[in-house]
Amino acid sequence: VQLQASGGGLVQAGGSLRLSCAASGRTFSSYAMGWFRQAPGKEREFVAAISASGDRAYYPDSVKGRFTISRDNAKNTVYLQMNSLKPEDTAVYHCAARLGYSSSGYYRTRHEYDYWGQGTLVTVSS
C-alpha cells in the first residue's frame, strides 16, 4: 500500500489543522492506521492509532483531548484533526499502515507498522 499525507502548514498556537492520508489499493479496510511525528533532532513519536474497522482509537497523553483520528474506508483515507495546537506540536507528521490481526486492533509503536507516507510539515507559531 502507498500512503500520501497532506494538510500540513503554518498555524498559530491555539489553532487547528486537519491532516489527511490517502492510501492506494483495494484493501484499505484491512489496515490499521497510525500517525507519528518527528521534530528536528528528536525520535519519531506516536500520535494516534485507529483500528481497521475504525471502532477503536488510541492516543498518548500528549495529544489526548486535542487530536482525533478517523477514517473513511470508502475513500481510502485516514484523518488527523488537530485542535488547540501548541508550538511543541511542530513536527513532520507521518501516516503509517499495517495489516491488522483483527478488525479492532490498533498499534502504538513505529516498529509495528510496515508502510509509511512521506510526511507533511506542521508548524505552530507562538
C-alpha positions as CSV (number, residue, x, y, z in Angstrom):
1,V,0.0,0.0,0.0
2,Q,1.2,3.5,-0.8
3,L,0.4,6.4,1.5
4,Q,0.2,10.2,0.7
5,A,-0.1,12.6,3.6
6,S,-1.3,16.2,3.2
7,G,-2.8,19.1,5.0
8,G,0.2,20.4,6.9
9,G,1.0,24.1,7.2
10,L,1.7,27.1,9.4
11,V,-0.8,27.8,12.1
12,Q,-0.8,30.0,15.3
13,A,-0.9,28.4,18.7
14,G,-4.5,27.5,19.6
15,G,-5.4,26.9,16.0
16,S,-6.5,23.8,14.2
17,L,-5.4,21.7,11.2
18,R,-6.7,18.5,9.6
19,L,-4.2,16.2,8.1
20,S,-5.3,13.6,5.5
21,C,-3.6,10.4,4.4
22,A,-4.7,8.8,1.2
23,A,-3.9,5.2,0.6
24,S,-3.7,3.2,-2.6
25,G,-5.1,-0.3,-3.0
26,R,-8.4,-2.0,-2.7
27,T,-7.9,-3.5,0.8
28,F,-7.6,-0.3,2.9
29,S,-10.3,-1.5,5.2
30,S,-8.0,-4.3,6.3
31,Y,-5.2,-2.0,7.5
32,A,-4.8,-0.5,10.9
33,M,-3.5,3.1,10.6
34,G,-1.4,5.4,12.7
35,W,0.0,8.9,12.8
36,F,3.5,9.6,14.1
37,R,5.5,12.9,14.2
38,Q,9.2,13.8,14.2
39,A,10.6,17.1,15.3
40,P,14.1,18.1,14.4
41,G,16.7,16.2,16.5
42,K,14.1,14.0,18.1
43,E,12.8,10.4,17.8
44,R,9.7,9.7,15.8
45,E,6.8,9.9,18.3
46,F,3.5,8.1,18.3
47,V,0.5,10.4,17.9
48,A,-2.6,8.4,17.2
49,A,-3.8,5.0,16.0
50,I,-7.1,3.6,14.7
51,S,-8.2,0.1,14.0
52,A,-9.0,-1.3,10.6
53,S,-12.7,-1.1,11.2
54,G,-12.5,2.4,12.8
55,D,-14.2,1.3,16.0
56,R,-11.2,1.8,18.3
57,A,-8.6,4.6,18.6
58,Y,-5.8,5.4,20.9
59,Y,-3.8,8.5,21.8
60,P,-0.9,9.3,24.0
61,D,-1.4,11.7,26.9
62,S,0.4,14.5,25.0
63,V,-2.4,14.8,22.4
64,K,-5.4,13.2,24.1
65,G,-8.4,15.5,24.1
66,R,-6.9,17.7,21.3
67,F,-6.3,15.3,18.4
68,T,-8.8,13.0,16.8
69,I,-8.1,10.2,14.3
70,S,-10.8,9.0,12.0
71,R,-11.0,7.1,8.7
72,D,-13.3,6.8,5.7
73,N,-12.8,3.4,4.3
74,A,-14.9,4.2,1.3
75,K,-12.4,7.0,0.4
76,N,-9.3,5.0,1.4
77,T,-8.4,8.0,3.7
78,V,-7.4,8.5,7.3
79,Y,-7.6,11.9,9.0
80,L,-6.0,13.6,12.0
81,Q,-7.9,16.5,13.3
82,M,-5.7,18.6,15.5
83,N,-7.1,21.3,17.7
84,S,-5.7,23.6,20.3
85,L,-2.3,23.3,18.7
86,K,0.8,24.2,20.7
87,P,4.3,25.1,19.5
88,E,5.6,21.8,20.7
89,D,3.3,20.1,18.2
90,T,5.6,21.4,15.4
91,A,7.0,18.4,13.5
92,V,6.8,16.4,10.3
93,Y,3.7,14.2,10.6
94,H,3.7,10.7,9.0
95,C,0.9,8.3,8.5
96,A,1.6,4.6,8.7
97,A,-0.3,1.3,7.9
98,R,-0.2,-2.3,8.7
99,L,-2.5,-5.3,8.2
100,G,-4.4,-5.8,11.4
101,Y,-4.6,-9.1,13.2
102,S,-8.2,-8.3,13.8
103,S,-10.6,-5.5,12.7
104,S,-10.4,-3.9,16.1
105,G,-6.7,-4.0,16.7
106,Y,-4.5,-0.9,16.9
107,Y,-0.8,-0.4,17.2
108,R,1.2,2.2,19.1
109,T,4.9,1.7,18.1
110,R,6.6,2.6,14.9
111,H,8.1,-0.9,14.6
112,E,4.7,-2.4,14.3
113,Y,4.0,-0.6,11.0
114,D,5.0,-1.8,7.6
115,Y,4.1,1.1,5.3
116,W,4.9,4.8,5.7
117,G,3.9,8.0,3.9
118,Q,6.4,10.8,3.1
119,G,5.2,13.2,5.8
120,T,3.7,16.6,6.0
121,L,5.1,19.5,7.9
122,V,3.1,21.2,10.7
123,T,4.5,24.4,12.1
124,V,2.8,26.0,15.1
125,S,3.9,29.6,15.9
126,S,3.6,31.1,19.4
